[in-house]
Amino acid sequence: MNKKLFTLLVILMSLSLIGIIFVQAYFINNSLETKEDQFSFNVKKALNYTTSQIADNEYKKYVKALNKIISDGIEPDTTAIRNITIYKQDNLTNQIIVYNTGILEENFKVPSLIDLNVDSLGLSNFIGKSTTKIYENNVFAGDMFSSNEQSFEKVLNMDKLQKATFETQYKSEIKNTPIHHRVTVSDIKKLLSKKLLEDSIDIDFEFAIYHNNIGTRIQSENFDQSLSSILTAPIFLDENDESDFRLLINFPERKKFILSSIIGVTLLSMLFTIIIIIAYTSALYQLIKQRKISQMKSDFINNMTHEFKTPIATINLALDAIKNPKILSDNVKVVRYLQMIKEENKRMNAQVENVLRISQLQKKQLNISKDRYELHDLIYDAITHVELIVENRAGYIKTHLNAIKSSVLANDTYFTNVIVNVLDNAVKYSEDAPKIDIYTENAGNNILLSIKDQGKGMNKAVQKRIFEEFYREYTGDVHNIKGHGLGLSNVKRIVENHQGTVSVESEKGKGSTFIIKLPLIT
C-alpha cells in the first residue's frame, strides 16, 4: 500500500473513532442534564403540593376551630379564643359581627441561644389586640354557622366574593401565629415523602422552613443550607399571595440517584466504545504489522535474489568455460569447473532448504526428534564449522564451560545449527578480528549458554526486533553483510521447540552477548 494512502487511511480511521467517542460523551451528558431537569421538576412539584396541602389543612382546622367556639357559645373576649377570629350573626340587624381577641407576635431577627417557645432564630414581642368588625349579612350566608358540620361546608362552598373576603380575613389574622404552631416536621416529611414516591424518588432528603433567610424550628435533623442543590417554594401565602416563609429541601445523595438512573445505558455505551477502540487498535496494529512484513518480505526477496545471482552467475561462467574447446580438452580444468558447479548448486539448495525449514517451523509442522546430549559436545561440534573462518581473520573462539551438568534433551543437528548461526553472526558483525567467548553455567534445573563477541553491538530498538522474521538492522543502501534476516528467527523457533529461551544483551560499539537457557535432564 502506498505510504501516503496508508497514512490518510489511519488519520481518517482515528478521526472517526474520536468522533464516535465525542458523540457518545455528548449523548451521555445530555441524558444526565435531562435527568437533572426532570428530577428538579418532580421535586418542585412535590414542594408545591406540600405547601398547598399544608395551607389547605391549616385553613380547614381554622374553620373547624371557629365553628366549635361558636357552637359552644363562648364569649369573644375569653382567653379560650385567643388568636381565633370570631364570626357571629345578628339576626335582628341582618349583620355579621367579627370579633378578634388575640395576641400579635412581632419577630425580631436576632440570634437566640435559649428556648423561649419562639422561632429558634428570632425573638418575639407579644402585643394584645382586640378588634370588632361588622359586615352586612349578604357577605356571608345568614345561617352559615348554625351547626358545626353545616357551617364548615358552607364556608367551603361560598361563592367567589364571599370566599375571597373570608380567606383575606383568615390570612391576615393567621400570619401572626408562630410557624412552629402552624405546622410540624412530621407533617411536612409525610407529605413530601408521599409525593416524591409517586415520581419514584425514594432517596433520603432533608428540609427546613426559613423566615427571611433565617432558620426556624421547623427543620429536619441534618439539614444543611450550604448545599448548592437546594430547591425552595414559598409556604403560607398571605392575602397578597406573598410570604416571608420558604420551604427548602435538599438531597444528600442526589448525584448518586441521578447517575443510577442512567448507569445502565452509560455502561453499555462505554462497553461498546471500548470494544470499538480495541477493534480499531487491533486492526491498526495488524495493518502496520502487515505493512512491515510486506516491506521485510520485499527486502527478503531482494536479498534472496542477490544470494542466488552469485551462484547462478558462477555456474553460467563455468558452463561457458567448459564449452570452450581449449578448456574441454583440459581434464583438470573441466573437473575443477564441474566441482564449482556442484558446490554452487549445493549452496543454492541449502538456501532453499533453509527457507523451507523456517516455513515448517512457523506452521509448527516440523517434527524434531530429540535425544539426550551433552551440550558441551554440541558446542565443540559447532565451533568446528566456523573456526577456520575465524582463524583466517586472525580471531579466536575461547570456551569457558563451567557448568557441572550439561545433559539436555535436544536434536543434535538442529541445535548445532543454532549455535553455528549465533557464532556466524558474531563473526559477520565483527569489523576487526572476531573475538568470541563461550560460557556455560548451571542455574537451578537449567543450563545457561552465553556467546559473547566484541563486534559492532546494537541499540535497544534493534535488540527488541532482532528475532523477528526477515528483520535486518537498517544501514541505508549499504548491504555489506550478507544474509536475509532469517538466521536469528530460526534460532528463536528451534530454541523454543526445545522448551528453552533466547535473549540478547548488547551495547552499541561494545559487542553483544546471546544467552540461551535450556532445561537440564535430571
N, C-alpha and C positions, 0 to 999 in steps of 0.2 A: 504494500500500500504506500502511496506517495506520502512523504513526511508531512507536507502541508495539509493534505486531506485528512490524515490521521490526527493532526493537532486540532484542526477545525472540528472534527467529529468529537474529540474529547471535550473541547470547550462547549459545544452545543449540548452534549450529554450532561455536563456539570451544571450548566445554566438551567437545564430542565429540572434537574434534581433539586437545586437550590430554590427554584420557583415552586416546586411541589411542597417543599418544607415550609416556605413562607405562606403559601395558601392554607396549608393545614394549621399553621400557627394563627393565621388571621381568623379562620372559622372557629377555632377553639376559643380565642379571645372574644369573638363576637358572641358565641354561646354563653360565655361567662358573664358578659355585660348584660345579655338578655335575662339570664337567671337573676342577676343582681337587681335589675329593674322590676322583674316580676316579684321577687321577694319583698322589695320595698313597697310595692303596690299593695300586696297582701297584708303586710304589717300595718300600713296606713289605714287600710280598710278595717282591720281589727281594732285599731285605735279609735277610729271614728265610731265604730259600732259600740265600743266600750263606753266612750264618753257620752254618747247619745243614750245608751241604756241606763247609765248611772243617773243622768239628768232626769230621765223619764221616771225611774224608780223613786228618786227624791221627790219629784212632783206629785206622784201618787201618794207617797207617805204623807206629804204636806196636806193634801186634800183630805185624806183619811183622818189625820190628827185633828184637822179643823172641824170636820163633821162630828167627831167624837166629843169634842169640847162643847160644841153647840147642842148636841143631843143630850149631854149630861147637864145642861143648864148652868154651867159655871159662869160666874160674873167676869166680865172682861178685865177687871183690874186686879184679879187674884194672881198670886205667884205661880199657880198651876199652869197658866197660859203664857208664861214668858216666852218671848221670841216666836209667838204664833199670832198671826193676824186673824181677827175675829170678824166674821161677816154675819149680821143679824138683820132679819127682815122686820120692818114695821108695817103691819097690815093696815093700820089706820091711816097712815100718811102715804102709803104706797111707795115707801122708800126703803133702801138697804143702808144700814149704818155699819161702817167698817171701823172697828176698834183695834188699835195696836198698842199693846203694852209690852215693851221688851227691853232688851239690853243691846245697845250698839257696841261694836268692838272695833276700835281704831288700831291698826297694826303699825308698829314702828320697826323698821329694818335694822336691828342691831343684834349682834351675836348674843345668844342665850346659853348659859352654861348650867342652868338648873331647870328643873321641870316645873313650870308654873301653870300647867294644863293649857298651854297655848302652843302655837306653832314653834317648832324647835329652833327656828332661826329668826324669830320675831317676838317682840313684846307687844302686849295689847293694853289699851286703855278702855275701860268699860264705862259707858255713859247711859244712864237711864233715859228712856224715851217713851212717851205716850202720845198717840195721835188718834183723832176721830175724824172719819170722812163719811159723807152722806152721798149716796148715789140714787138716782131715780130707779124705780123698780124695772124699767124697761131695759136696764143694762143686764140684770140677772133675772132668771125666771122667778116668779113670785113664790113658789113652793120649792125652791131649789134645795133647801136644807131641811125639808120636812122629816126625812129619816136618813140614817147613816148611809145605807147602800144606795137608796134612790138619789140622795144628794150627790154622792160620788159619781154616779152615772150621768147626772145632769151637768155636773162640772165638765166632764169629759166630752159631753155631746152638745156643748154650746155652739152657737153659730160663730163665725169668724170674728166678728166685732166683740162679742161677749167674751170669747175665749182669749182674745188678744188683751182685753182690758184686765181680765183676771190674771193672766200669766205675767203681764207687766208689773202688776202689784206684787205678785209672788216673787218674781226675780229681784225686784227692788228691795224686798224685805229679807229674802233668804241669803243674799250675798254677804250679809254681815255676820253670818254664822261661821265659826272656825271650821277650817277644812276637815280636821280630823273628827268633827261631829257630823259631817255630811257624807263621808264615805270611809270604808275600811280597806286595808291592804288585801284582805281575803276576797272582798267583793271584786276588786279590780283584777286580781290574779285569776279568779274563777271565770270572769267574762273574757279576759284576754286569751286564756288557755282554750276555752270553748271555740272562739272564733278562729284562732290560729290553727287548731286541729282540723277545722273544716277545709283549710287550704294545705293540709299535710305538713304544717310546720310544727314539728314535735320536739324541738330543742329547748333547752333552758333559756330563760330570759330574766332580766332584771328591769324594774320600773320604779318610777317616782313621780310625785306631783310637786312642781316648783311654782312658787308665787313670786313673780317678777324676778326670775332667775335666782331665787333663794329657796333652798330646800325646806320642805315641810316634814311633818311626822309621817306622812303617807309615802313610804318607800320600802322596797324590798331590802333584805339584809346586805347584799353585795353589790348594790347599785353603784356604778362608777360614772360620774358625769364627764370624766376626761376622755372617754372613748369617742372616736370620731364618727362611729356608725350609729349614733343616737337618732331616733326618729321621734317626732313630737306631734301633739294635737291639742288644741285648746279644750278645756273642760269647764263646765258650769258657766255657760254664756249668760250675760246679764240681759236687761231689757233692750240694750242696743246691740245685741249679738257680739259683745266683746267680753274678754275675760283676761284677768291677770294671772290665772292659773293655767298651767300646761302639764299634760300627761306625757312623760318621757319614757322611752323603752329602748333597751339595747340587748344585744345577743352576744355573749362572750364567745360562742362557737359559730358565729355567723359564717365566717370564711370557710370553715371546715364543712358546714352544712351545704353551702352553695357548691363547693368543689365536689362534694359527694354526689350531687345531682347530675354532674356531667362526667364523673370519673370513668364510667364505662365507655362512653364514646371517645373520651380523651385517650384512654389506654389502647383501645382498638386503633385509633388514628396513629398513635405513637408506634404501636406494633407494626402496622403496615408500612409506616415510614421507615422504620428500622430495617424491615425486610427489603424495601426498595433500595435503601442505602447499601445493605450487604450485597444485594444482587448487582447493583451498579458497580460497587468496588470490585466484586469478583469478576464481572465482565471486563472492567477496565484493566484489572490485573492480567486476565487472560489475553486481552488484546495486546498489551505491552509485552507480555511474555512471548506470545506467538510472533510478534514483530521482531523481538530479539532473536528468537530461534530461527526465523526466516533469514535474518541478517547473518547469523552464525552459520547456517547451512550454506548460504551463498559463499561465505569465506571458506567453509569446508570443501565445497566443490572446487573452488579456485585452488586451494592447497592440494587437493587430491589430483586435480588436473596437472599441477606442477610436479607432483610426485610420480605420476605416470608418464609425463612427457619425457623425462630424462631417460628412463629405461627403454621406452619406445624408440627414442632417437638413437640410443646406443645400439639397439637391435637392428634398426634400419641401416645404420652405418656399417655394422658387422656384416649384414647380408650383402650390402653393396660391395664391400671389400671382397667377400668370398666370390662374387660374380666376376671379379677381375681375374683374367686368365693367369696373370703372374702370381697372384695370391693363391689361386686354385691349385696351382702346381706345387705350392709350398705346403706340405702336410702339417708342419709345425704351426704355421700361421693359421691354417684352416682350423686346426684343433683349438688353438687359442681363441679365435673368434667364435667358434661354436660354444666354447666354455663361457664366454662373455654373454652370449645369447641365453644360455641356460641360467646363468646367475641373475641376469636382469629379469628373465621370466619368473624365476623363483621369487625375486623381490616383489614383483607386481602381484604374484599370487599371495604372498604374505600380507600385503596391504589389503587385498580383498578379504582374506580370512579374518584379519583384524576387525574390519568393519562389520562382517557378518557375526562375529563373536559378540561384539558390543550390542548389535541389534537383538541377539538372542538374550543377552543379559538384561536389556531393557524390558523385554517381554517376559522375563523370568522363565524362559523356555530352555535355558541351558542347564542341564543336569551335570553337576560337578561331583564326581566320585571322590571321597576323601578317605585318607588313611592316617595312621599315626606316624608323624615325622618329627625329627629334631629340628627346630627352627634354625639352630646354628648351622646344620648341614645345608639347609636351603640357602642360607646367606652365603656360605662359601661357594656353592654352586653358581649363584647369581653373579658373584664377583668375577668368576672366570669369563663371563660373557663381555665384560666391559674393561677388564684390567689392561688389555693390550692397547685400547684407545687411550686410557688414562696414562699409561707409560709413554706412549708416543707424544703426549702433550706435556711430558715431564711432570706429571702429577703423582698423587698417591691415594690409596684406599687403606685406611687403618681400621682394625677391628678392636673393640673393647667389649667383649662378650662376657659380661659379669653375671648374667642370670645363671643361677644354680640349676633350675629346672627349665627345660625348653621344649618339652614334648607337647605338640599341638596336633589337632585334627585338621588336615589340610590336603589339598591336591597339589602334589609337588610341581607339576608343570605350570599350573595357573599361578600358584603363589610365588614360584621362582620368577615368573614373568612380572609379577607385581614389584618385586624388589629390583628387577632389571630396569623397569620403567622409571622408578624413583632415582636409581643411580644414573640412568641415561639423562634424566632431566638435570641432575646435579652437574653432569659433565657439560651438557649443552649450554647451561646458563652460567658457566664459569668462564669469564673472559680471559683470565690468565690460566696458569696450570691448575687443573682441578685438584682440590684438596678435600677429601671426603673422609669422615669418621663415622663408623657404625657402632652403636651401643645397644646392649640388651640388659634388662634388669627385671627382676620379679616384683610384682605389685599385687600382693594377695594371691588370688587364684588366677592371675593374669600375667602375661609377659609383655613388656614394652620393648618395641624395636624402634630405635631412633636413628635416622640417617641425616647427618649434618654436613652441609657444604659451606664454602666460603665464597659463593658466587654473587650474582647481582642482587639477590633478595627481591622482595616485593612489598608494596604498601598494603595497608589494611583493606582497601577496596578490592585489590586483586586477590588477597587471601580469601575473602568471602566467596569469590566466584571460581576459584582455581579448580574445583572439582566438577564444575558444570560441563555439560557436553559441548563440544566444539569451541569452548572458550579458550582464547589466547590473549595474553596481555597486548593491549593496543600499542603499537610502535610506529604509527603513521604508515607511510608507504614502504617502510623498510622491513623486509622479511628475511633477515639474515640467519634466523634459526628455523630449521626445517621442522615440519610436523603439522598435524591437522587438528589438534585440540582434543584428541580422544584418549590419550595415554592416561592422564590422572583420573578422568571419568571412569575409565576401565579399572584402574586401581581401586577406586572407591567401591564400585559394584562388586568386585571379586572379594575384597576385604569384608564387606557386609555379608556376602554369601558365606563367609567363614565365621559369622557371628562376631566380627570384630569391628573396630572403628579406626578411622584415619583422620589425622588433623595436621595442621601446619603452623609453625611459629616462624616468623620472618621479620626482617627489618631491611629497608631499602639500603643497598650498598654493603650489607654485612652478612649476607648469606641467609639460608633457610634450613629449618630442621623439620623433617617429616616424621611424625610419630604414629606408629601402628600398634594397636592394642589387640591382643588375641587371648582367648581363654585357654588355660592350660588343661591338659589331660591329667587327672589325679588318679 
